[in-house]
């Protein structure tokens, strides 16, 4: 799977007509590029961020005002996350409109939809981390809405065992945002590209 993942990123041969923008709009590739950018920028931010109720907001201020290029790095991470979600939505829409979810690609469609859901959840967990008023109230609203969906109470209790913005809930959001969700997303990307290469009729140059 890892070998196919690398070959998909760096193919040995590419048919010229398949390089045209009109073929797939390169939406998936651009989304993955932004995901890698988010991982790198997030790793750099995590060196200064403190996931604690008393220090989270001040650590963001410190990053933006004291760390070299900190304001640029924080803005880059936030902007890249917005464009990442936009590209995921557009990629999903293209798959729907072109019928690329049909046989033999049903499994890859499911994987792609899971990647979209993970992207949304990653954005939601990251929204709380600055611990400003907007983050607190937006997260609180989301948690209240969660209570009306099936298994929502259980999920609410897992994500917010104390209260929104309190030490335990902030730590869980942080661990989900920087470890669990990126790790699962990366594994699904490996599987997504692996399935594409195995379905060679989808991309003729594979």
C-alpha positions in Angstrom: 0.0 0.0 0.0 2.8 2.4 0.8 4.5 1.7 -2.5 1.3 2.4 -4.4 0.9 5.6 -2.4 4.3 6.8 -3.4 3.8 5.8 -7.1 0.5 7.7 -7.1 2.2 10.8 -6.0 5.2 10.3 -8.4 3.9 8.3 -11.3 6.5 6.9 -13.8 4.5 7.7 -16.9 1.7 10.2 -17.3 -0.5 10.5 -20.5 -0.4 14.1 -21.7 -4.2 14.5 -22.1 -4.7 13.4 -18.5 -2.8 16.4 -17.3 -5.4 18.8 -18.5 -7.3 20.6 -15.8 -10.6 19.4 -17.2 -9.9 15.8 -16.4 -10.3 15.8 -12.6 -9.7 19.6 -11.8 -6.8 18.3 -9.6 -9.1 18.8 -6.6 -8.0 15.7 -4.8 -4.3 16.4 -5.3 -4.7 20.0 -4.1 -6.6 18.9 -1.1 -3.9 16.4 -0.1 -1.2 19.1 -0.6 -3.1 21.4 1.8 -3.4 18.5 4.2 0.4 18.1 4.3 0.8 21.8 4.7 -1.6 21.7 7.7 0.3 18.9 9.2 3.6 20.8 9.0 2.2 24.1 10.1 0.3 22.4 12.9 3.5 20.6 14.1 5.3 24.0 14.3 2.4 25.6 16.2 2.3 22.7 18.6 5.8 23.6 19.8 4.5 26.7 21.4 0.8 26.0 22.1 -0.2 25.0 25.6 -3.4 22.9 25.8 -4.5 24.1 29.2 -7.5 26.4 30.1 -5.3 28.9 31.8 -2.6 29.1 29.1 -4.2 28.3 25.7 -5.2 31.8 24.8 -2.0 33.4 26.0 0.0 30.9 24.1 -1.8 31.9 20.9 -1.0 35.6 21.7 2.6 34.6 22.3 2.8 32.8 19.0 1.4 35.7 17.1 3.4 38.5 18.8 6.6 36.9 20.0 7.5 34.0 17.8 9.3 34.7 14.6 6.8 34.5 11.7 4.3 33.2 14.3 1.4 35.4 13.0 2.1 34.3 9.5 2.2 30.6 10.5 -1.0 30.8 12.5 -2.8 32.6 9.7 -1.4 30.1 7.2 -2.8 27.2 9.2 -6.2 28.8 9.6 -6.4 29.8 5.9 -5.2 26.5 4.7 -7.8 24.7 6.8 -10.6 26.7 5.2 -9.4 26.0 1.6 -8.8 22.3 2.5 -12.5 22.0 3.4 -13.6 23.9 0.3 -11.5 21.6 -1.9 -12.9 18.5 -0.2 -16.5 19.7 -0.8 -15.7 20.5 -4.5 -14.0 17.1 -5.0 -17.0 15.4 -3.5 -19.3 17.4 -5.7 -17.3 16.5 -8.8 -17.4 12.8 -8.0 -21.2 13.1 -7.6 -21.7 15.0 -10.8 -19.5 12.8 -12.9 -20.8 9.5 -11.5 -17.4 8.5 -10.3 -18.9 6.8 -7.3 -20.3 3.9 -9.5 -18.9 0.4 -9.8 -16.1 -0.4 -9.3 -15.4 2.7 -7.2 -18.1 2.3 -4.5 -15.5 1.6 -1.8 -13.4 4.6 -2.7 -16.5 6.7 -2.6 -17.1 5.6 1.0 -13.5 6.3 1.9 -13.7 9.7 0.3 -16.8 10.6 2.2 -15.1 9.5 5.4 -12.2 11.8 4.6 -14.8 14.7 4.2 -16.3 13.9 7.6 -12.9 13.7 9.2 -12.0 17.1 7.6 -15.1 18.7 9.1 -14.5 17.2 12.5 -10.8 18.2 12.4 -11.9 21.8 11.7 -14.4 21.7 14.6 -11.9 20.3 17.1 -9.3 22.9 16.1 -11.8 25.7 16.4 -11.8 25.5 20.2 -8.1 25.5 20.7 -7.5 29.3 20.6 -9.9 29.5 23.6 -11.2 33.0 22.7 -14.9 34.0 23.1 -15.8 33.1 19.5 -14.2 29.6 19.9 -15.9 28.9 23.2 -19.4 29.9 22.2 -19.2 28.3 18.7 -18.1 25.0 20.3 -20.8 25.3 23.0 -23.4 25.7 20.2 -22.1 22.6 18.4 -22.1 20.6 21.6 -25.8 21.5 22.3 -26.8 20.6 18.7 -25.0 17.2 19.2 -27.5 16.2 21.9 -30.3 15.9 19.4 -28.7 13.3 17.1 -28.5 9.5 17.8 -25.8 8.6 20.3 -25.3 12.4 20.7 -25.4 12.2 24.5 -22.7 9.6 24.6 -20.5 11.5 22.2 -21.1 14.7 24.1 -20.0 13.0 27.3 -16.9 11.7 25.6 -15.9 15.1 24.1 -16.9 17.3 27.0 -16.6 15.3 30.3 -16.5 18.5 32.3 -17.5 21.6 30.3 -16.6 23.3 27.1 -13.2 24.9 27.5 -12.4 23.2 30.8 -9.1 21.3 31.2 -10.3 17.8 30.3 -12.4 18.7 27.3 -9.7 21.1 25.9 -7.2 18.3 26.2 -9.4 15.8 24.4 -10.1 18.3 21.6 -6.3 18.9 21.3 -5.4 15.2 21.2 -8.1 14.5 18.6 -7.0 17.5 16.5 -3.3 16.9 16.5 -2.9 13.1 16.8 -6.0 11.0 16.2 -7.8 12.7 13.3 -4.6 13.5 11.3 -3.4 9.9 11.8 -6.7 8.4 10.6 -6.9 10.8 7.7 -3.4 9.9 6.5 -4.2 6.2 6.7 -7.4 6.7 4.7 -5.5 8.8 2.1 -3.1 5.9 1.7 -6.0 3.5 1.2 -7.7 6.0 -1.1 -4.7 6.3 -3.4 -4.1 2.5 -3.2 -7.7 1.8 -4.4 -7.3 4.3 -7.3 -4.1 2.6 -8.5 -5.7 -0.9 -8.3 -8.7 0.3 -10.4 -6.4 1.0 -13.3 -9.3 1.7 -15.7 -10.1 4.8 -13.8 -6.8 6.5 -14.6 -5.5 5.0 -17.9 -1.8 6.0 -17.2 -1.5 3.8 -14.1 
